[in-house]
């Protein structure tokens, strides 16, 4: 019996319906929201709690929120901060975060804020991979 062209594994793949980048974009803007869209409630809540807590603790330690980049380390810090999505935008609009590090704990706070942004980017990509089927639900 000859194999038909429609019996290939590629033909048995299900096609994705809708905009597959929505969990990526929403997950970047609001921590944990990408996982909520793919109905991973526990993982989404845990990520939202961790990311928001790290960002708020960083602000409480008088951490620096980068607004511009003058050298390579500032560029990397700004990229990490932008990963927080709307948390970064709200903190800049409200004038939260130190302009420069004044106390020892502020350096740790700055790192908390940057790592929160990087974790948020990883979480958004994970939500996108769940949506596209690259990672099994």
Rosetta blueprint (number, residue, H / E / L):
1 X L
2 X L
3 X L
4 X L
5 X H
6 X H
7 X H
8 X L
9 X H
10 X H
11 X H
12 X H
13 X L
14 X L
15 X L
16 X L
17 X L
18 X L
19 X L
20 X L
21 X L
22 X H
23 X H
24 X H
25 X H
26 X H
27 X H
28 X H
29 X H
30 X L
31 X L
32 X L
33 X H
34 X H
35 X H
36 X H
37 X H
38 X L
39 X L
40 X L
41 X H
42 X H
43 X H
44 X H
45 X H
46 X H
47 X H
48 X H
49 X H
50 X H
51 X H
52 X H
53 X H
54 X H
55 X H
56 X H
57 X H
58 X H
59 X H
60 X H
61 X L
62 X L
63 X L
64 X E
65 X L
66 X L
67 X L
68 X L
69 X L
70 X L
71 X L
72 X H
73 X H
74 X H
75 X H
76 X H
77 X H
78 X H
79 X H
80 X H
81 X H
82 X H
83 X L
84 X L
85 X L
86 X H
87 X H
88 X H
89 X H
90 X H
91 X H
92 X H
93 X H
94 X H
95 X L
96 X L
97 X L
98 X E
99 X L
100 X L
101 X L
102 X L
103 X L
104 X H
105 X H
106 X H
107 X H
108 X H
109 X H
110 X H
111 X H
112 X H
113 X H
114 X H
115 X H
116 X H
117 X H
118 X H
119 X H
120 X H
121 X H
122 X H
123 X H
124 X H
125 X H
126 X H
127 X H
128 X H
129 X H
130 X H
131 X H
132 X H
133 X L
134 X L
135 X L
136 X L
137 X L
